[in-house]
């Protein structure tokens, strides 16, 4: 039941005949897990908290960075270096102290996804990588839970609702019904490599929050079976129809089989170097090839001496420029893009001389060369 304070807080919802007290009570009794507290996650969290979702889970293992502030509107300069999930939790409770917020300072992965997702009614996908997105889909299919999808690309965004069962018991499509196989991160890089208009995730995140409210209260038309694409540069939008495939459950289980096959075929674990180890090798004048996979504008800000720049999305067309007869140290800003490049080269081109620089050039700047410019 709503308290008198909540009736006052949600007065404008209660005035809507489509929501009213019954709809607001449904919102209060709902638990939503938001995966990712970044560009999409910030507006989703703000509006779900304001709408009165009873319990919100925030799963994110990242810390606030200066580059986040261009679009991640929950955070301030004073929050830099602090865990996003904790900062977001504090802000949401300051805005609405009648809800419960759980901060989960972990990355969603196969070892914990079932444990976390089964505790919530709806999952909102605010991630920026395909591995996590496919994992969300497969666990939601397994548990028969809906998830709200959102993705951004420079000036364009996409929104849909997957694995949703309507009031008539009709099941909507899953994410794999539209995209059966997970692409390489090199094929479709995230905003860390190609940039994004700061307003875009705000727009798409509000659409995602709106779908949650519609599903919970039973109003309007849920974006199940429809894939909405929005272009902020041209002010256009269009929708495509998506149908549930007969083998939807089988596709979701495919990830487990595929993972087992990859483990069976994998002969070694990705090799890494700490910044201290790299410094020792450079000082010893060892013959190394330093491969920078960031973008040119990042390279101009700071780089390692004698490193070769091949941006991540240019790697597939520049295989011949990467030597196989000496150690190749691959680095990016924090070590995520370089890890994806190494995985691609090892699995598709049989490289066995690659090392990922742990922490990337950011770690080098803070631990080895404090005079280096950072971003």
Secondary structure, 3 states (H helix, E strand, C coil): CCCHHHHHHCHHHHCCCCCHHHHHHHHHCCEEEEECCCHHHHHHHHHHHHHCCCEEEEECCCECCHHHHHCCCCCCHHHCCCEHHHHHHHHHHHHCCCCEEEEECCCCCCCCHHHHHCCCCEEEECCCCHHHHHHHHHHHHHHCCEEEEEEEEECEEEEEEECCECCCCCECCCHHHHCCCCCCCCCCCCHHHHCECHHHHHHHHHHHHHHHHHHHHCCCCCCECEEEEEECCCCEEEEEECCCCCCHHHHHHHHHHHHHHHHHHCCCCCEEECHHHHHHHHHCCCCEEEEECCCHHHHHHCCCCCCEECCHHHHHHCHHHCCCCCEEEEECCCCHHHHHHHHHHHHHHCCCCEEEECCHHHHHHHHCCCCCCCC
